[in-house]
Amino acid sequence: MSRRCQISGKQTASGNSISHSHRKTRRKFRVNLVSKKVFLPDENRWVRLRISARMLRTLNKRGVKSLMKQYGQDLSQLSA
């Protein structure tokens, strides 16, 4: 499974690690992914999501349905 948020699509980015002497070496910025089980009351089922910690905060605030609609995701594609 790839390191990608299932809602926002956020994934690993790359950039430079800069030392004190200002030497640059390549590094990766990994996404902080969290596995979370969410209940969908409309469909009366549980869904397991692998989302970033930032999306988890937003999900708690706004709800699953509105987030999926905003990011253009389909609820039927999610598996239990």
C-alpha positions in Angstrom: 0.0 0.0 0.0 1.4 3.4 -1.0 2.0 6.2 1.4 -0.9 8.3 0.3 -3.9 9.8 2.1 -7.1 8.3 0.9 -9.0 11.5 1.1 -6.7 14.4 0.1 -4.2 12.4 -2.0 -1.3 13.9 0.0 1.9 11.8 -0.5 5.6 11.7 0.1 7.4 14.8 -1.1 11.2 15.3 -1.6 13.5 18.2 -0.9 16.8 19.1 0.6 18.2 18.5 4.0 20.4 21.5 4.7 23.3 21.3 7.2 24.8 24.0 9.3 27.5 24.5 6.7 24.6 24.8 4.1 25.4 21.6 2.3 22.3 20.1 0.6 21.5 16.4 0.5 18.2 15.0 -0.8 15.6 13.7 1.7 12.0 12.7 1.8 9.1 14.3 3.6 6.8 11.5 4.6 3.1 11.9 5.3 1.9 11.2 8.9 -0.6 8.5 8.1 -3.1 7.2 10.6 -5.5 4.2 10.2 -9.0 5.0 11.3 -12.3 3.2 11.3 -15.2 5.6 10.5 -18.9 4.9 10.7 -21.1 6.1 7.8 -24.6 6.5 9.2 -26.3 6.9 5.8 -25.0 3.5 4.6 -25.0 1.9 8.1 -21.5 0.5 7.7 -17.9 1.0 9.0 -15.1 2.1 6.7 -11.4 1.8 7.3 -9.5 4.8 6.1 -5.7 5.5 5.9 -5.6 9.3 6.2 -3.1 11.9 7.2 -3.2 13.3 10.7 -4.2 16.7 9.3 -7.2 15.1 7.5 -8.2 13.3 10.7 -8.5 16.7 12.5 -10.6 18.0 9.6 -12.7 14.8 9.5 -13.5 15.2 13.2 -14.5 18.8 12.6 -16.5 18.6 9.3 -17.5 14.9 8.8 -16.7 12.3 6.3 -19.4 13.1 3.7 -18.5 16.7 3.3 -14.7 16.0 3.1 -15.2 13.3 0.4 -17.4 15.7 -1.6 -14.8 18.6 -1.3 -11.9 16.4 -2.5 -13.9 14.7 -5.2 -13.8 11.2 -3.7 -16.5 8.6 -4.0 -17.9 6.9 -0.8 -18.8 3.7 -2.7 -15.1 3.1 -3.5 -14.2 2.7 0.2 -14.0 -0.8 1.5 -14.9 -2.1 5.0 
